[in-house]
Amino acid sequence: MANNIVLTDVEARVLGSLIEKDITTPDYYPLSLNALVNACNQKNNRDPIMSLGEAQVRAALDDLQQKRLAGPAGGADSRVSKYEHRLQEAFNLRRDETAIMCVLLLRGPQTPGELRGRGERMHRFAHLEDVQSALQRLMERDPPLAVMLARQPGTKEARYMHLLSGDASKYQVAPASAKAAELTTFPDTNRLDRLEETIAELRQEITEIREQLASFRRQFE
C-alpha cells in the first residue's frame, strides 16, 4: 500500500479525472466542480462507467484534500471554485509515470499494450518497452505504487494495477520470477482499437470544451 493511502473508487475516479484534464486540456484546468463531475462521468476512457453527483464528488475532494492528493486551486481568477490534483507534490513522478498512474486510476488493471494506447494523449510511448520501464520504476518505489498481476490464461501480457486503493489482495499478484520474464516485448496488435478509442476521446474533449465555453459565457451575461 502506497504511503498508507487507500482511495475509494470515487476518490480514484476524481483524482484520475483531474490528472487527465490537467494534461489533455490545460487551458481549462483547474476544473470547476461541474466540469469535474462531467469528467468523472465520461463514457470514454472510464471503467466502470459512473454516474456521480456533485455531492459525491465534493465529498471525494474533501477526502483527497485530507490525503494531500487534491484540493482547491490557489490564486484562480474566477468567481467559481476550481480544483486541482497534487499527485506531483505527493510522489514526484515523471511524465510517463504520471500518464500510467492516471490510466490505471481511470480504468483499473491493464496490460502494457492497453496502457500505451490509452495513455497516448498524455505521453507518447515510442515503444512498448518504454511502458514497461515506467511500470518497473513504479513497482520499485518504496513503498511501490504499482504491482504486476498474474497473467490470465490465453493472454500474452500480464496486467498491472496501481496500489493507491490498497485492494491488490483481491487479485492474484504475479510471482517475483515472472516479473523479469514480462520484460519481453510482445507484438502490439491493438493499433486500430487504439485509434478508434483516441477518436472517441477527442470527440468527448471537444464536447466538454464547448460546454465549458458556454458555461463561461453565461457567467458574464
C-alpha positions as CSV (number, residue, x, y, z in Angstrom):
1,M,0.0,0.0,0.0
2,A,1.5,3.4,-1.1
3,N,2.2,5.5,2.0
4,N,-0.9,4.1,3.7
5,I,-3.1,5.8,1.2
6,V,-6.3,4.0,0.5
7,L,-8.6,5.6,-2.1
8,T,-12.3,4.7,-2.6
9,D,-13.5,4.1,-6.1
10,V,-14.9,7.6,-6.3
11,E,-11.8,9.2,-5.0
12,A,-9.7,7.3,-7.6
13,R,-12.1,8.5,-10.3
14,V,-11.9,12.1,-9.2
15,L,-8.1,12.0,-8.9
16,G,-7.7,10.3,-12.2
17,S,-10.0,12.8,-13.9
18,L,-8.1,15.8,-12.5
19,I,-4.8,14.4,-13.7
20,E,-6.2,13.6,-17.2
21,K,-7.6,17.1,-17.7
22,D,-4.5,18.7,-16.4
23,I,-2.5,17.1,-19.2
24,T,-5.0,16.9,-22.1
25,T,-6.9,20.2,-21.7
26,P,-4.6,22.5,-19.7
27,D,-6.4,25.7,-20.9
28,Y,-9.5,24.6,-19.0
29,Y,-7.7,23.4,-15.9
30,P,-8.1,23.6,-12.9
31,L,-11.7,22.3,-13.0
32,S,-14.9,23.7,-11.6
33,L,-17.0,21.2,-9.7
34,N,-19.4,20.9,-12.6
35,A,-16.6,20.2,-15.1
36,L,-15.1,17.7,-12.7
37,V,-18.4,15.8,-12.4
38,N,-18.7,15.7,-16.2
39,A,-15.1,14.4,-16.4
40,C,-15.8,11.7,-13.8
41,N,-18.9,10.6,-15.7
42,Q,-17.4,10.4,-19.1
43,K,-18.3,7.2,-21.1
44,N,-15.0,7.0,-22.9
45,N,-11.7,6.0,-21.2
46,R,-13.5,5.1,-18.0
47,D,-14.1,1.7,-16.5
48,P,-16.5,1.2,-14.9
49,I,-18.8,3.9,-16.1
50,M,-20.1,6.0,-13.2
51,S,-22.9,8.4,-12.6
52,L,-21.7,10.6,-9.8
53,G,-23.5,13.7,-8.4
54,E,-21.9,16.9,-7.2
55,A,-22.3,15.8,-3.5
56,Q,-20.3,12.6,-4.1
57,V,-17.6,14.4,-6.0
58,R,-17.4,17.2,-3.4
59,A,-17.1,14.6,-0.6
60,A,-14.3,12.8,-2.5
61,L,-12.5,16.1,-3.0
62,D,-12.6,16.7,0.8
63,D,-11.1,13.3,1.5
64,L,-8.5,13.8,-1.2
65,Q,-7.5,17.1,0.3
66,Q,-7.0,15.4,3.7
67,K,-4.8,12.9,1.9
68,R,-2.9,15.8,0.2
69,L,-3.7,14.5,-3.3
70,A,-6.1,17.2,-4.4
71,G,-7.8,20.4,-3.3
72,P,-8.9,23.9,-4.2
73,A,-6.7,25.7,-6.7
74,G,-4.9,28.7,-5.3
75,G,-4.9,32.1,-7.0
76,A,-7.6,31.1,-9.6
77,D,-9.0,34.3,-11.1
78,S,-12.6,33.2,-11.2
79,R,-15.9,33.5,-9.3
80,V,-16.3,29.8,-9.5
81,S,-14.2,27.5,-7.2
82,K,-11.7,25.4,-9.1
83,Y,-9.9,22.1,-8.1
84,E,-6.6,20.6,-8.9
85,H,-4.7,17.4,-8.2
86,R,-1.4,17.3,-6.2
87,L,0.0,14.0,-7.3
88,Q,3.3,15.5,-8.3
89,E,3.8,17.1,-4.9
90,A,3.0,13.8,-3.2
91,F,5.1,11.4,-5.3
92,N,7.4,13.5,-7.7
93,L,6.5,11.3,-10.7
94,R,8.0,11.6,-14.2
95,R,5.6,12.4,-17.0
96,D,5.4,8.9,-18.3
97,E,4.8,7.5,-14.8
98,T,2.0,10.1,-14.3
99,A,0.3,9.0,-17.5
100,I,0.3,5.4,-16.5
101,M,-0.9,6.1,-13.0
102,C,-3.7,8.2,-14.5
103,V,-4.9,5.5,-16.8
104,L,-4.7,2.9,-14.1
105,L,-6.8,5.1,-11.8
106,L,-9.4,5.6,-14.5
107,R,-9.7,2.1,-15.9
108,G,-8.3,-0.4,-13.3
109,P,-5.8,-3.2,-14.1
110,Q,-4.4,-3.2,-17.7
111,T,-1.7,-4.7,-19.9
112,P,1.3,-2.6,-21.1
113,G,-0.3,-2.6,-24.6
114,E,-3.5,-1.1,-23.3
115,L,-1.7,1.4,-21.1
116,R,0.4,2.5,-24.2
117,G,-2.7,3.1,-26.3
118,R,-4.9,4.7,-23.7
119,G,-2.2,6.9,-22.3
120,E,-1.0,8.2,-25.7
121,R,-2.7,11.6,-25.4
122,M,-0.9,12.2,-22.1
123,H,2.5,10.8,-23.0
124,R,3.8,9.3,-26.3
125,F,5.4,5.9,-25.6
126,A,7.6,5.2,-28.7
127,H,7.9,1.5,-27.8
128,L,6.2,-1.0,-25.5
129,E,9.5,-1.3,-23.6
130,D,9.0,2.4,-22.5
131,V,5.8,1.5,-20.8
132,Q,7.4,-1.5,-19.2
133,S,10.3,0.7,-17.9
134,A,7.9,3.2,-16.4
135,L,5.9,0.4,-14.7
136,Q,9.1,-1.1,-13.4
137,R,10.0,2.2,-11.7
138,L,6.6,2.5,-10.2
139,M,6.9,-1.1,-8.8
140,E,10.4,-0.4,-7.4
141,R,9.4,2.7,-5.4
142,D,9.4,2.4,-1.6
143,P,6.5,1.8,-1.0
144,P,5.5,0.6,-4.5
145,L,2.8,2.4,-6.5
146,A,2.0,-0.4,-8.9
147,V,2.1,-4.2,-9.0
148,M,2.1,-6.8,-11.7
149,L,-0.8,-9.3,-11.6
150,A,-0.6,-12.9,-12.6
151,R,-1.1,-13.4,-16.4
152,Q,-4.5,-14.6,-17.3
153,P,-4.9,-17.8,-19.3
154,G,-4.6,-17.3,-23.0
155,T,-3.1,-13.8,-22.8
156,K,0.3,-12.6,-23.9
157,E,0.7,-9.8,-21.5
158,A,0.2,-9.6,-17.7
159,R,-1.9,-6.8,-16.3
160,Y,-0.7,-4.1,-13.9
161,M,-2.6,-2.2,-11.2
162,H,-2.0,0.9,-9.1
163,L,-1.7,0.5,-5.3
164,L,-3.3,3.7,-4.2
165,S,-6.6,1.9,-3.4
166,G,-4.9,-0.8,-1.4
167,D,-7.0,-3.6,-3.0
168,A,-4.4,-5.8,-4.5
169,S,-5.4,-8.6,-2.2
170,K,-8.4,-9.4,-4.3
171,Y,-6.2,-10.1,-7.3
172,Q,-3.6,-12.8,-7.9
173,V,-0.2,-11.0,-7.8
174,A,2.4,-12.4,-10.2
175,P,5.4,-14.2,-8.5
176,A,8.7,-12.4,-8.5
177,S,10.1,-14.9,-11.0
178,A,7.5,-13.8,-13.6
179,K,8.4,-10.1,-13.5
180,A,11.7,-10.5,-15.3
181,A,10.2,-12.6,-18.0
182,E,7.5,-10.0,-18.6
183,L,10.2,-7.5,-19.8
184,T,10.0,-9.4,-23.2
185,T,8.2,-7.2,-25.7
186,F,5.1,-8.7,-27.3
187,P,3.7,-7.5,-30.7
188,D,1.2,-4.6,-30.4
189,T,-1.9,-5.9,-32.2
190,N,-4.3,-3.3,-30.9
191,R,-3.4,-0.3,-33.1
192,L,-6.8,0.0,-34.8
193,D,-8.6,-0.3,-31.4
194,R,-6.3,2.4,-30.0
195,L,-7.0,4.8,-32.9
196,E,-10.8,4.3,-32.6
197,E,-10.6,4.9,-28.9
198,T,-8.5,8.0,-29.4
199,I,-11.0,9.5,-31.9
200,A,-13.8,8.9,-29.4
201,E,-11.8,10.6,-26.6
202,L,-11.1,13.6,-28.8
203,R,-14.8,14.0,-29.7
204,Q,-15.6,13.9,-26.0
205,E,-12.9,16.5,-25.3
206,I,-14.4,18.8,-27.9
207,T,-17.9,18.4,-26.4
208,E,-16.5,19.2,-22.9
209,I,-14.7,22.3,-24.2
210,R,-17.9,23.6,-25.9
211,E,-19.8,23.0,-22.7
212,Q,-17.2,24.9,-20.6
213,L,-17.1,27.8,-23.1
214,A,-20.9,28.0,-22.9
215,S,-20.8,28.0,-19.1
216,F,-18.1,30.7,-19.1
217,R,-20.2,32.9,-21.4
218,R,-23.2,32.6,-19.2
219,Q,-21.3,33.8,-16.2
220,F,-20.8,37.2,-17.9
221,E,-24.3,37.6,-19.5
